[in-house]
Amino acid sequence: MKALPPTPELLAVAERVVWFKPPAETLADPVHFLAHVMTYGTVEDLRAVRGVVGEREFLEALKDAPPGVFDARSWAYWNLKFGRVPAPPMPVRMGGKEKTFSRR
């Protein structure tokens, strides 16, 4: 998935849902950004993002979700919304200092 355009609306959403990174940097990693929107976003945030990305990108973000972003409730909701029933296990972080990830 390509980086998302730094529109004023998306930059505002990025700043709110990914508070620990600069908004432009957040939009450069759309899977990470969309996972945060799907977990922490408001209805207004989703409306702003849906003006730029479609269902395919949301599903891709769900399938490639980074560990530690989704909570159990959001994970269950979005998997149900996309017909992934039962939901696969949530992504988990594995390993020590290196960034190694596993979906269990």
C-alpha positions as CSV (number, residue, x, y, z in Angstrom):
1,M,0.0,0.0,0.0
2,K,1.3,3.4,-1.0
3,A,1.8,6.3,1.5
4,L,-1.3,8.4,2.0
5,P,-1.5,12.0,0.8
6,P,-0.7,14.6,3.5
7,T,-4.1,16.3,3.2
8,P,-5.1,18.6,6.1
9,E,-7.8,16.2,7.1
10,L,-5.5,13.1,7.1
11,L,-2.8,15.0,8.9
12,A,-5.2,16.0,11.6
13,V,-6.4,12.4,12.1
14,A,-2.8,11.1,12.1
15,E,-1.9,13.6,14.8
16,R,-4.8,12.5,17.0
17,V,-4.6,8.7,16.6
18,V,-0.8,8.3,16.4
19,W,0.3,10.8,19.0
20,F,3.9,9.6,19.2
21,K,5.0,10.2,15.6
22,P,4.9,13.3,13.3
23,P,1.7,13.1,11.2
24,A,3.6,13.1,7.9
25,E,5.7,10.1,9.0
26,T,2.5,8.4,10.2
27,L,0.9,8.7,6.7
28,A,4.0,7.2,5.1
29,D,3.1,3.9,6.8
30,P,-0.5,3.5,5.9
31,V,-1.0,0.0,7.5
32,H,0.2,1.3,10.8
33,F,-1.9,4.5,10.4
34,L,-5.1,2.6,9.4
35,A,-4.7,0.1,12.3
36,H,-4.6,3.1,14.7
37,V,-7.6,4.6,13.1
38,M,-9.5,1.3,13.3
39,T,-8.7,1.1,17.0
40,Y,-8.7,4.8,18.2
41,G,-10.5,6.7,15.5
42,T,-13.8,8.4,15.9
43,V,-16.7,8.3,13.4
44,E,-15.4,11.6,12.0
45,D,-11.9,10.2,11.7
46,L,-13.2,7.2,9.8
47,R,-15.3,9.5,7.5
48,A,-12.2,11.6,6.7
49,V,-10.1,8.5,6.0
50,R,-12.8,6.8,3.9
51,G,-12.6,9.7,1.6
52,V,-9.1,8.6,0.6
53,V,-9.0,4.8,1.1
54,G,-11.5,2.1,0.5
55,E,-12.5,-1.2,2.0
56,R,-9.5,-3.0,0.4
57,E,-7.0,-0.9,2.2
58,F,-8.8,-1.3,5.6
59,L,-8.8,-5.1,5.0
60,E,-5.1,-5.0,4.1
61,A,-4.4,-3.1,7.3
62,L,-6.3,-5.7,9.3
63,K,-4.5,-8.6,7.7
64,D,-1.1,-7.0,8.2
65,A,-1.8,-5.3,11.5
66,P,1.2,-4.4,13.6
67,P,1.4,-6.1,17.0
68,G,0.2,-4.1,20.0
69,V,-2.1,-1.7,18.1
70,F,-5.6,-3.4,18.2
71,D,-7.4,-4.0,21.5
72,A,-9.6,-7.1,21.7
73,R,-12.9,-5.2,21.1
74,S,-11.6,-3.4,18.0
75,W,-10.0,-6.6,16.7
76,A,-13.3,-8.5,17.1
77,Y,-15.4,-5.7,15.5
78,W,-13.2,-5.2,12.4
79,N,-12.8,-8.9,11.7
80,L,-16.6,-9.4,12.0
81,K,-17.1,-6.4,9.7
82,F,-14.9,-8.1,7.0
83,G,-16.4,-11.5,7.5
84,R,-13.3,-13.0,9.1
85,V,-15.2,-15.3,11.5
86,P,-13.9,-16.6,13.7
87,A,-11.3,-13.8,14.0
88,P,-7.7,-15.0,13.8
89,P,-5.5,-14.4,16.8
90,M,-4.4,-10.9,17.4
91,P,-0.8,-10.1,16.2
92,V,1.7,-10.4,19.1
93,R,5.2,-9.2,19.5
94,M,7.9,-11.9,19.8
95,G,11.6,-11.8,20.7
96,G,13.9,-9.5,22.4
97,K,15.5,-6.3,21.2
98,E,15.0,-7.1,17.5
99,K,11.7,-6.4,16.0
100,T,10.3,-9.9,15.4
101,F,6.6,-10.4,15.1
102,S,4.3,-13.3,15.0
103,R,0.6,-13.8,14.5
104,R,0.7,-16.9,16.8
